[in-house]
Each structure stands twice: as structure tokens, then as C-alpha cells.
Amino acid sequence: MDRSGYKHFLFPKLTKATLLRMVLITVGAYLFFSRVCIPVRVDGISMEPTYHPGDFTFCCRVPYFFHPPRVGDIVFIRMSGWKVMYMKRVIALPGDRVAFRNGYLYVNGKLRQEDYVTTPSNWDLTPRKVKPGHVYVVGDNRKIPIGDQVFGQVPISRVVGKVLW
Amino acid sequence: MVSRRPLLTSFLCLALIVAAFSFLRLTKNDTERIKRHLALLESMVSLSSRNTPAPFLQKVKEAKLLFARNCQVIDHEDDFTGTYSPQALAALVLRFQGQVLSAKLAFYDVKITFLPGKREAWIHCTARLKGKARSQGAFDEFRELKILATKEQERWRFSRFVNIEALEK
């Protein structure tokens, strides 16, 4: 592109078509980043070592337009809105029985290998069944005492989306 | 003879516009008042590291403006469930401020729904309390809350706090 080409690209003449393009791009970008792919800054240590405070990612809603959350997905759970959300990993689906023994996760009585958990833990939780229409979510950081970690079953309707990366 | 039809139509349109405008204005005013009230609650609980907690009497004065005479708290996680007077709530806030070096309360995703009659409103929000405790270091807590605001003598006051359990262990 020559010099005048760049100039024309960066500072186009304000014609009707240019204005329409600008409006469409602005509205499209706003809708995309507020409804479809929401930028998120991680705050808190409950997903360490997978995500650290200050990390940046996107909450992508597209996958859950087609299928419900799956085991292993890292999801965002809304509270009263989308400005502040929990970031957790899905470990069990509706009807599953979840338990922790000596820090190990058991789903339906079987030990589940969790490669993403790198710190030793002493979590103990009696078996409980995941209600229909719910998923069971936990943070990856099991170093946090079980009483201080926010986790549990949550209605699928509260799951906003999953991490993009 | 002049037809009355266009006159009536324009009058109806004008009346509709005025009604809609007044409705919006009234709603907005109350919404703004409730939001201002939430901001007051934020500043009542928050404590900057440079400041010391305010004297008890000042806190009671603030609490009387913010909370109803009998403010109900329903909390599934902590043992705070009960009915509190503004004095009791002021004492709770002061006790909390005595245990921290700094604290900041902030409300996010605030949605206000007025009940019929416009004398009561439900506030659905996420509260974040972040700061530094004297003993255990930093803390950063979130709670999803439903707060009932009641209009008493033309002033909004918080009369019920319900802690919503988003995740059930």
C-alpha cells in the first residue's frame, strides 16, 4: 500500500458508507465482547496453578449454545450479573456422586485422576449426589482448606461460558 | 367545522408522553436514591488504612439513616441470621473494623426491582469485601445478596439482607 493508500485506509472520507461501516463495527464489537466472548481478568487464587491472579482470558459462551458443560471444562459462574463471576472446573455432572477422601476426588465411587491438581490436599467430603440440572464445580487449588474454598453444585443456568484458553 | 380527531389524538399522544416521562423520572429518582444508599453503606463499612474507625455514636447515626428499625439478616453460610437494630449493626461494623487494617466494600451488578406500590424494592447484587485483617492477612470475599429496601417516611432503608448460596456444597 502506498502512502496515500494508508492515509485513505486510516482516515477515510466520511461518506455514508464509511459511517455505516463504523457504526456496524462498533455495535458488532460491543455485542461480541459483552454477550459472546467476555474479557475476564482473573482475581483470586482458587484456580492456581492453572490460572494466577492477574491472568487475562475470555469467557466464551458459544460452546454452551450447542451442548451443556462437560467434565474438565473450566467455567464461569455468574452471581447477580457478569461483572463478578466464579471461575471453577466442572468435576461432575447431574446424577453423579461426588466425594473427597484424603484429598482425592471420587466420582461414583471411582478415583478420578486430576493432573491439574499439583499441591497435596487433605480434603474430606462425604458423598453427595449432583441434582438434575446442576454441575459440580471446584477450584484447582486444593491447598486452600476445604472450609475456605467456594465450591459445590450449581444450576447449569448459572454457567455463563467456558475459558477460551 | 373543525374536526376534533387530530386534536384528540395529539392530546392523547402528549398525555402518553407526559405519563411515560413522569413514570421514568419517578422510577429513576428512586433507583438513584437506592444506589446512593448502597454507596453510603459501602463507605460505612469500608476503612482506609490511613483512617481509624469512626466513633460509635457517629456509626449509629449513619446506621439509623441506612437500616430499618428491625433489619433482618438471613445468612446460610455464617451465623449472622437474626434481626438487628441499627445500633447492633453499627456495633457489628465497628467490631469488624477493629479487626482489620483496611477494608473495602463494593457492590457490583446491582439490579433493582420495585414491588407494586413502590414502597419496597428488591436489590439483587454481588458484594465484594476486600482488605487486610490484623491477624490473618488479606481477605477477599464475595457474596450474592438480595436486599430489601423499604420506604419509611419518604426515606429508603435496608430492612432485609439475604445471602444467596450460589454454590451448594
Boltz contact constraints between the chains, C-beta under 6 A:
constraints:
  - contact:
      token1: [A, 79]
      token2: [B, 126]
      max_distance: 6.0
  - contact:
      token1: [A, 79]
      token2: [B, 144]
      max_distance: 6.0
  - contact:
      token1: [A, 79]
      token2: [B, 166]
      max_distance: 6.0
  - contact:
      token1: [A, 80]
      token2: [B, 109]
      max_distance: 6.0
  - contact:
      token1: [A, 80]
      token2: [B, 124]
      max_distance: 6.0
  - contact:
      token1: [A, 80]
      token2: [B, 125]
      max_distance: 6.0
  - contact:
      token1: [A, 80]
      token2: [B, 126]
      max_distance: 6.0
  - contact:
      token1: [A, 80]
      token2: [B, 144]
      max_distance: 6.0
  - contact:
      token1: [A, 81]
      token2: [B, 109]
      max_distance: 6.0
  - contact:
      token1: [A, 83]
      token2: [B, 108]
      max_distance: 6.0
  - contact:
      token1: [A, 83]
      token2: [B, 109]
      max_distance: 6.0
  - contact:
      token1: [A, 84]
      token2: [B, 108]
      max_distance: 6.0
  - contact:
      token1: [A, 84]
      token2: [B, 126]
      max_distance: 6.0
  - contact:
      token1: [A, 150]
      token2: [B, 167]
      max_distance: 6.0
  - contact:
      token1: [A, 152]
      token2: [B, 167]
      max_distance: 6.0
  - contact:
      token1: [A, 152]
      token2: [B, 168]
      max_distance: 6.0
  - contact:
      token1: [A, 152]
      token2: [B, 169]
      max_distance: 6.0
  - contact:
      token1: [A, 153]
      token2: [B, 168]
      max_distance: 6.0
  - contact:
      token1: [A, 154]
      token2: [B, 167]
      max_distance: 6.0
